[in-house]
Amino acid sequence: MNAFLDGFASLMDYFITQWQQILSLTIEHIEMTAIAVGCSILIGVPLGILVSYVRKLGKPVIGIANVVQAIPSMALVYFTGKEKMRN
């Protein structure tokens, strides 16, 4: 239990000494998230409306969306594997 309290005290000390950087990075994260969500809405809503009118476009649009979603995962797998190979 004492180790837990020491760790918690260290964490609180870090928050107190680095609060400006934590706040700055939190705001930056919120901004990037808002931009990503906004872009997704600007692309996704019109595509959804288009697919609801032209049913034949449904499968290609879903296929492209799946590929776009898979790209970051593939990059993560690549970089994780590359790091393990170095060690």
C-alpha positions as CSV (number, residue, x, y, z in Angstrom):
1,M,0.0,0.0,0.0
2,N,2.9,2.3,0.8
3,A,4.3,1.9,-2.8
4,F,0.9,2.8,-4.2
5,L,0.8,6.0,-2.1
6,D,4.4,6.9,-3.1
7,G,3.5,6.4,-6.8
8,F,0.4,8.5,-6.4
9,A,2.4,11.2,-4.7
10,S,4.8,11.2,-7.6
11,L,2.0,11.4,-10.0
12,M,0.5,14.4,-8.2
13,D,3.9,16.1,-8.1
14,Y,4.3,15.6,-11.8
15,F,0.8,17.1,-12.4
16,I,1.6,20.1,-10.2
17,T,5.0,20.8,-11.8
18,Q,3.9,20.2,-15.4
19,W,0.4,21.5,-15.4
20,Q,1.1,24.0,-18.2
21,Q,2.4,21.4,-20.6
22,I,-0.4,19.0,-19.7
23,L,-3.0,21.7,-20.4
24,S,-1.3,22.7,-23.6
25,L,-1.1,19.2,-24.9
26,T,-4.7,18.5,-23.8
27,I,-6.0,21.5,-25.8
28,E,-3.9,20.4,-28.8
29,H,-5.4,16.9,-28.6
30,I,-8.9,18.3,-28.4
31,E,-8.2,20.6,-31.5
32,M,-6.9,17.7,-33.5
33,T,-9.8,15.5,-32.5
34,A,-12.3,18.2,-33.5
35,I,-10.6,18.6,-36.9
36,A,-10.7,14.8,-37.5
37,V,-14.3,14.5,-36.5
38,G,-15.3,17.6,-38.5
39,C,-13.5,16.1,-41.6
40,S,-15.2,12.8,-41.1
41,I,-18.6,14.5,-40.9
42,L,-18.0,16.6,-44.0
43,I,-17.0,13.5,-45.9
44,G,-19.3,10.8,-44.3
45,V,-22.7,12.6,-44.3
46,P,-22.7,13.5,-48.0
47,L,-21.4,10.0,-48.9
48,G,-24.2,8.5,-46.8
49,I,-26.8,10.6,-48.5
50,L,-25.4,9.7,-51.9
51,V,-25.4,6.0,-51.1
52,S,-29.0,6.2,-49.9
53,Y,-30.0,7.5,-53.3
54,V,-27.6,5.4,-55.5
55,R,-27.6,1.9,-53.9
56,K,-25.0,0.5,-56.2
57,L,-22.4,2.8,-54.6
58,G,-22.9,1.2,-51.2
59,K,-20.4,-1.7,-51.6
60,P,-17.6,0.4,-53.2
61,V,-17.9,3.2,-50.6
62,I,-17.9,0.7,-47.7
63,G,-14.8,-1.1,-49.3
64,I,-12.9,2.2,-49.6
65,A,-13.9,3.2,-46.0
66,N,-12.6,-0.2,-44.7
67,V,-9.3,0.3,-46.5
68,V,-8.9,3.8,-45.1
69,Q,-9.6,2.5,-41.6
70,A,-7.1,-0.3,-42.0
71,I,-4.2,2.0,-43.0
72,P,-3.4,3.3,-39.5
73,S,-3.5,-0.2,-38.1
74,M,-1.1,-1.5,-40.7
75,A,1.3,1.4,-40.0
76,L,1.1,0.6,-36.2
77,V,1.9,-3.0,-36.9
78,Y,4.8,-2.1,-39.1
79,F,6.3,0.3,-36.6
80,T,5.8,-2.0,-33.7
81,G,7.4,-4.9,-35.6
82,K,10.3,-2.6,-36.7
83,E,11.0,-1.6,-33.1
84,K,11.0,-5.2,-31.9
85,M,13.5,-6.1,-34.7
86,R,15.9,-3.5,-33.4
87,N,16.0,-5.0,-29.9
